[in-house]
Amino acid sequence: MASLHLEHLTKTFGNQTVTRNVSLSVEDGAFCVFVGPSGCGKSTLLRLIAGLEEASSGRIMVADRDVTKVPAYDRDLAMVFQSYALYPHMTVRDNIAFSLRTAKRPEDEVAAKIAEAARILKLEDLLDRKPAQLSGGQRQRVAIGRAIVKQPKLFLFDEPLSNLDAELRVHMRVEIARLHRDLGTTVIYVTHDQVEAMTLATKIVVLRAGEVEQVGSPLQLFDDPDNIFVAGFIGSPQMNFFKAKHQGGRLFATDFPDQSCQAPALSAALAEGQDVTVGLRPQFMGLEGNASLELMIEVVEHLGSETLVHARPPGSAQMMTALVADGRNLAPGQAFVARFDPDRLMVFDATGKRLR
């Protein structure tokens, strides 16, 4: 097990800066997930930690050891790639065992670790096959197994579940979480999937354009985002946003004719006439609350115990989404009064910064 510290880490390719002045501390035993839109630098940051890219400036510390200039093979890390990176001439068994045999571990230990990894990843019947005889999902499970048996200081995962079907993805999330709990090894995990991030992480790092936007636990980022980017990126369904003007302690929706609501209590005073962006999560829009928005339903998605309601305010083209507990009687074309607690509103200034 090991902690990870990044100090002012920057990576440039020619004139393009991919990661910019990233400083981050990941505690020993944490499960840290890097999330962000495509091209934000999360995979490059992972490759810098792994030693597969050379930092342009800054430091990488693993267990208080400066590994910035240390070759990848000497960092005691294990990385799982999205593209499998298996040896095509070796069987599944030999691919999983490769690092152990290279380290000259006893064969009985190698066999035991192969058997345990195969059980976790449901590979028992595939151990004598070669990668060409496997599906994409099976190949990725082999790659994960190869990392599991190495028992490194850090596990590095680069979108490892993206090639798996939905059912197996859920199973693997549970198994990876259990594995982390049992081994206690620090995990650095890259994904674009919010569900993976929210369910697996003890710490989430939100990246945009190579910079860290916010770091926190999943619920901290969901409940208390620092800016409009984090608020919109974290959470599924995505947060609703609408423009408003503050007048007399109320927020008047700019694009929703004749609709307003009480402003939330903020320590940062809102100026009279100030233009703001208001955010409201679909989970907090339902049938109860002291404030409301009048909407007209366009689409209803019944999910069983919950219902997603997609609706527009009359006279507006902007779609709003509500997630309600019991929406079996809702249908397109109906009027829908979405009620909510005004203190659930998040308010952002013109720069996108959260006003608290």
C-alpha positions as CSV (number, residue, x, y, z in Angstrom):
1,M,0.0,0.0,0.0
2,A,1.2,3.6,-0.6
3,S,0.1,7.2,-0.7
4,L,0.4,9.3,-3.9
5,H,1.4,13.0,-4.1
6,L,1.5,15.0,-7.2
7,E,3.3,18.4,-7.0
8,H,2.7,21.0,-9.7
9,L,2.6,18.3,-12.4
10,T,2.6,19.6,-16.0
11,K,2.8,17.8,-19.3
12,T,3.1,19.5,-22.6
13,F,3.2,18.1,-26.2
14,G,4.8,20.8,-28.3
15,N,2.8,23.9,-27.8
16,Q,-0.2,22.0,-26.2
17,T,-0.4,21.7,-22.4
18,V,-2.3,18.5,-21.6
19,T,-2.0,18.7,-17.8
20,R,-1.4,22.0,-16.1
21,N,0.1,22.5,-12.6
22,V,-1.7,19.5,-11.0
23,S,-1.2,19.1,-7.3
24,L,-3.0,16.3,-5.5
25,S,-2.7,14.1,-2.5
26,V,-4.2,10.6,-2.4
27,E,-4.2,8.9,1.0
28,D,-2.8,5.4,1.5
29,G,-5.6,2.9,0.8
30,A,-7.9,5.4,-1.0
31,F,-9.9,4.6,-4.2
32,C,-9.3,7.8,-6.2
33,V,-11.2,8.3,-9.5
34,F,-10.3,10.8,-12.2
35,V,-13.3,11.9,-14.1
36,G,-13.9,14.6,-16.8
37,P,-14.9,15.1,-20.4
38,S,-13.0,13.6,-23.3
39,G,-9.6,15.3,-23.7
40,C,-9.4,16.7,-20.2
41,G,-6.1,15.0,-19.5
42,K,-7.2,12.2,-17.1
43,S,-5.6,9.4,-19.0
44,T,-2.4,11.4,-19.6
45,L,-2.2,12.1,-15.8
46,L,-2.5,8.3,-15.2
47,R,0.2,7.6,-17.7
48,L,2.5,10.1,-16.0
49,I,1.9,8.3,-12.7
50,A,2.7,5.0,-14.3
51,G,5.9,6.3,-15.9
52,L,4.6,5.8,-19.5
53,E,4.9,9.6,-20.1
54,E,7.7,11.9,-18.9
55,A,6.6,14.9,-16.9
56,S,7.5,18.3,-18.3
57,S,7.7,19.7,-14.8
58,G,6.6,18.8,-11.3
59,R,7.1,15.8,-9.0
60,I,5.4,12.4,-8.5
61,M,5.8,10.8,-5.1
62,V,4.7,7.3,-4.3
63,A,5.0,6.2,-0.6
64,D,7.2,9.3,-0.1
65,R,9.6,8.2,-2.8
66,D,10.2,10.5,-5.7
67,V,9.5,8.4,-8.8
68,T,9.3,11.3,-11.3
69,K,12.4,10.0,-13.2
70,V,12.1,6.4,-12.2
71,P,11.4,4.0,-15.1
72,A,7.9,2.5,-15.2
73,Y,9.2,-1.1,-14.4
74,D,10.7,0.1,-11.1
75,R,7.7,2.0,-9.7
76,D,6.0,-1.1,-8.3
77,L,2.7,-0.3,-10.0
78,A,0.2,-2.3,-12.0
79,M,-1.8,-0.8,-14.8
80,V,-4.9,-2.1,-16.6
81,F,-5.4,-0.6,-20.0
82,Q,-8.6,-0.1,-21.9
83,S,-6.9,-1.8,-24.9
84,Y,-6.1,-5.1,-23.0
85,A,-2.3,-5.2,-23.8
86,L,-2.2,-9.0,-23.5
87,Y,0.5,-11.3,-24.9
88,P,-1.2,-13.0,-27.9
89,H,1.0,-16.1,-27.9
90,M,0.3,-16.9,-24.2
91,T,-2.7,-18.6,-22.7
92,V,-4.9,-16.8,-20.2
93,R,-3.2,-18.6,-17.4
94,D,0.3,-17.5,-18.6
95,N,-0.8,-13.9,-19.2
96,I,-2.1,-13.7,-15.6
97,A,1.0,-15.4,-14.2
98,F,3.5,-13.4,-16.3
99,S,4.6,-10.8,-13.6
100,L,4.7,-13.5,-10.9
101,R,7.0,-15.8,-12.9
102,T,9.2,-12.9,-13.9
103,A,9.6,-12.2,-10.2
104,K,10.4,-15.9,-9.8
105,R,7.6,-16.6,-7.3
106,P,7.1,-20.2,-6.2
107,E,4.8,-22.1,-8.6
108,D,2.3,-23.1,-5.8
109,E,1.9,-19.4,-5.0
110,V,1.5,-18.6,-8.7
111,A,-1.2,-21.3,-9.1
112,A,-3.1,-20.2,-6.0
113,K,-3.2,-16.5,-7.2
114,I,-4.2,-17.5,-10.7
115,A,-7.1,-19.6,-9.3
116,E,-8.3,-16.7,-7.1
117,A,-8.1,-14.2,-9.9
118,A,-9.9,-16.6,-12.2
119,R,-12.7,-17.1,-9.6
120,I,-13.2,-13.4,-9.1
121,L,-13.3,-12.6,-12.8
122,K,-15.2,-15.7,-13.9
123,L,-12.3,-17.0,-16.0
124,E,-12.1,-20.6,-14.7
125,D,-13.2,-22.1,-18.0
126,L,-10.9,-19.9,-20.1
127,L,-7.5,-20.4,-18.5
128,D,-6.1,-22.5,-21.4
129,R,-7.3,-20.3,-24.2
130,K,-5.3,-17.6,-26.0
131,P,-6.5,-13.9,-26.3
132,A,-7.5,-14.4,-29.9
133,Q,-10.1,-17.0,-28.7
134,L,-11.7,-14.5,-26.3
135,S,-14.3,-11.8,-26.6
136,G,-13.3,-8.2,-25.8
137,G,-14.9,-8.4,-22.4
138,Q,-13.1,-11.6,-21.6
139,R,-9.7,-10.1,-22.6
140,Q,-10.3,-7.1,-20.3
141,R,-11.0,-9.4,-17.4
142,V,-7.7,-11.2,-18.1
143,A,-5.9,-7.8,-18.0
144,I,-7.5,-7.0,-14.6
145,G,-6.5,-10.5,-13.4
146,R,-2.9,-9.8,-14.3
147,A,-2.9,-6.6,-12.2
148,I,-4.7,-8.3,-9.3
149,V,-2.1,-11.0,-8.8
150,K,0.9,-8.6,-8.8
151,Q,-0.3,-7.0,-5.5
152,P,1.4,-3.6,-6.3
153,K,1.8,-0.4,-4.3
154,L,-0.8,1.2,-6.6
155,F,-3.4,-0.1,-8.9
156,L,-3.9,2.1,-12.0
157,F,-7.0,1.5,-14.1
158,D,-7.6,3.3,-17.4
159,E,-11.3,2.9,-18.2
160,P,-11.1,-0.9,-17.6
161,L,-14.8,-1.7,-17.8
162,S,-15.7,0.3,-21.0
163,N,-15.6,-2.9,-23.2
164,L,-17.8,-5.0,-21.0
165,D,-21.6,-5.5,-21.3
166,A,-23.9,-3.9,-18.8
167,E,-24.5,-6.9,-16.6
168,L,-20.8,-7.8,-16.4
169,R,-19.9,-4.2,-15.8
170,V,-22.1,-4.1,-12.7
171,H,-20.6,-7.4,-11.5
172,M,-17.1,-6.1,-12.0
173,R,-17.8,-2.8,-10.2
174,V,-18.8,-4.9,-7.2
175,E,-15.8,-7.2,-7.5
176,I,-13.3,-4.3,-7.8
177,A,-14.9,-2.6,-4.8
178,R,-14.6,-5.8,-2.8
179,L,-11.1,-6.4,-3.9
180,H,-10.1,-2.9,-2.8
181,R,-11.8,-3.4,0.5
182,D,-10.0,-6.7,1.1
183,L,-6.5,-5.7,-0.1
184,G,-6.6,-2.1,1.0
185,T,-4.3,-1.2,-2.0
186,T,-4.4,2.4,-3.2
187,V,-6.3,2.6,-6.5
188,I,-6.1,5.4,-9.2
189,Y,-9.0,4.8,-11.6
190,V,-9.9,6.7,-14.8
191,T,-13.4,6.7,-16.2
192,H,-15.9,8.8,-18.0
193,D,-18.8,6.9,-16.4
194,Q,-20.3,8.8,-13.5
195,V,-21.9,5.7,-12.1
196,E,-18.5,4.0,-11.8
197,A,-17.0,7.1,-10.2
198,M,-19.9,7.6,-7.7
199,T,-20.1,3.9,-6.7
200,L,-16.4,3.0,-6.5
201,A,-14.6,6.2,-5.3
202,T,-13.6,7.3,-1.9
203,K,-12.2,10.4,-3.6
204,I,-13.1,11.9,-7.0
205,V,-10.9,14.3,-8.9
206,V,-12.9,16.3,-11.5
207,L,-10.6,17.5,-14.4
208,R,-11.3,20.0,-17.2
209,A,-8.7,21.1,-19.8
210,G,-5.9,19.6,-17.9
211,E,-6.7,21.3,-14.6
212,V,-8.3,20.1,-11.4
213,E,-11.7,21.7,-10.9
214,Q,-12.6,20.1,-7.5
215,V,-11.6,17.2,-5.3
216,G,-13.8,15.5,-2.8
217,S,-15.9,12.4,-1.9
218,P,-18.7,11.5,-4.2
219,L,-21.4,12.9,-2.0
220,Q,-19.4,16.1,-1.3
221,L,-19.2,16.8,-5.1
222,F,-22.9,15.9,-5.5
223,D,-24.1,18.1,-2.6
224,D,-21.6,20.9,-2.7
225,P,-20.0,21.6,-6.1
226,D,-17.7,24.6,-6.3
227,N,-18.8,25.7,-9.8
228,I,-21.3,25.2,-12.6
229,F,-19.0,22.7,-14.4
230,V,-18.7,20.3,-11.5
231,A,-22.4,20.7,-10.7
232,G,-23.4,19.8,-14.3
233,F,-20.8,17.0,-14.7
234,I,-21.5,15.1,-11.4
235,G,-24.9,13.6,-11.0
236,S,-27.2,11.5,-13.2
237,P,-29.6,12.7,-14.5
238,Q,-27.7,15.9,-15.1
239,M,-28.6,19.0,-13.0
240,N,-31.2,21.4,-14.5
241,F,-30.0,24.9,-15.1
242,F,-31.9,28.1,-15.9
243,K,-31.1,31.8,-16.1
244,A,-32.7,34.1,-13.5
245,K,-32.6,37.6,-12.1
246,H,-32.6,38.4,-8.4
247,Q,-35.2,40.9,-7.3
248,G,-36.7,41.4,-3.9
249,G,-35.4,38.1,-2.5
250,R,-36.8,36.1,-5.3
251,L,-35.3,34.5,-8.5
252,F,-37.3,35.4,-11.6
253,A,-36.6,32.8,-14.4
254,T,-35.4,34.8,-17.4
255,D,-36.7,32.3,-20.0
256,F,-39.8,31.0,-18.1
257,P,-42.6,33.6,-18.5
258,D,-44.1,34.8,-15.2
259,Q,-42.3,32.1,-13.0
260,S,-40.2,32.9,-10.0
261,C,-39.3,31.3,-6.7
262,Q,-37.8,32.3,-3.3
263,A,-34.0,32.6,-3.4
264,P,-32.1,30.2,-1.1
265,A,-30.4,31.6,2.0
266,L,-26.8,32.5,1.0
267,S,-24.0,34.0,3.0
268,A,-22.9,35.7,-0.2
269,A,-25.5,38.4,-0.6
270,L,-27.2,38.6,-4.0
271,A,-27.3,42.1,-5.4
272,E,-30.6,43.5,-6.5
273,G,-31.0,42.9,-10.2
274,Q,-28.1,40.4,-10.4
275,D,-28.2,37.9,-13.2
276,V,-27.4,34.4,-12.1
277,T,-27.6,30.8,-13.2
278,V,-29.8,28.6,-11.0
279,G,-29.2,24.8,-10.7
280,L,-31.7,22.3,-9.4
281,R,-31.1,18.5,-9.3
282,P,-33.8,16.3,-10.8
283,Q,-33.8,14.2,-7.6
284,F,-35.1,17.3,-5.7
285,M,-38.0,18.1,-8.0
286,G,-41.1,16.2,-7.1
287,L,-44.6,16.6,-5.5
288,E,-43.6,18.3,-2.3
289,G,-41.9,21.6,-1.3
290,N,-42.5,25.3,-0.7
291,A,-41.5,26.4,-4.2
292,S,-42.6,25.2,-7.6
293,L,-42.2,25.4,-11.4
294,E,-45.1,24.9,-13.7
295,L,-44.2,22.5,-16.5
296,M,-45.8,20.7,-19.4
297,I,-44.7,17.0,-19.8
298,E,-43.1,16.0,-23.1
299,V,-41.6,12.6,-22.3
300,V,-42.1,10.1,-19.5
301,E,-39.6,7.3,-18.7
302,H,-40.9,4.7,-16.3
303,L,-37.9,3.0,-14.5
304,G,-39.9,0.9,-12.2
305,S,-39.7,2.4,-8.7
306,E,-38.8,5.8,-10.2
307,T,-40.0,7.9,-13.1
308,L,-38.0,10.4,-15.2
309,V,-40.2,13.3,-16.3
310,H,-38.9,15.5,-19.2
311,A,-41.0,18.7,-19.4
312,R,-40.9,22.3,-20.6
313,P,-42.2,25.4,-18.9
314,P,-45.1,26.9,-21.0
315,G,-43.7,29.3,-23.6
316,S,-40.1,28.1,-23.2
317,A,-38.0,25.7,-25.3
318,Q,-35.9,24.7,-22.4
319,M,-36.3,21.1,-21.2
320,M,-36.3,20.3,-17.5
321,T,-35.9,16.8,-16.0
322,A,-37.5,15.6,-12.7
323,L,-36.9,12.3,-11.0
324,V,-40.0,11.4,-9.0
325,A,-40.7,8.4,-6.8
326,D,-44.2,7.6,-8.0
327,G,-45.0,8.8,-11.5
328,R,-47.1,5.9,-12.9
329,N,-50.0,8.2,-13.7
330,L,-47.9,10.8,-15.5
331,A,-48.1,11.0,-19.3
332,P,-47.0,13.3,-22.1
333,G,-49.2,16.4,-22.6
334,Q,-50.1,16.7,-18.9
335,A,-49.4,19.7,-16.7
336,F,-46.8,19.0,-14.1
337,V,-46.1,21.2,-11.1
338,A,-42.6,20.3,-10.0
339,R,-42.3,21.2,-6.3
340,F,-39.0,21.7,-4.4
341,D,-37.3,23.2,-1.3
342,P,-35.8,26.6,-2.3
343,D,-32.7,25.7,-0.1
344,R,-32.0,22.9,-2.7
345,L,-31.3,25.5,-5.3
346,M,-27.7,26.2,-6.3
347,V,-26.8,29.7,-7.5
348,F,-23.9,30.5,-9.8
349,D,-22.5,33.9,-10.8
350,A,-21.6,35.1,-14.3
351,T,-18.2,33.3,-14.1
352,G,-19.8,30.0,-13.1
353,K,-18.6,30.2,-9.5
354,R,-21.0,28.8,-6.9
355,L,-22.5,31.4,-4.5
356,R,-22.9,29.9,-1.1
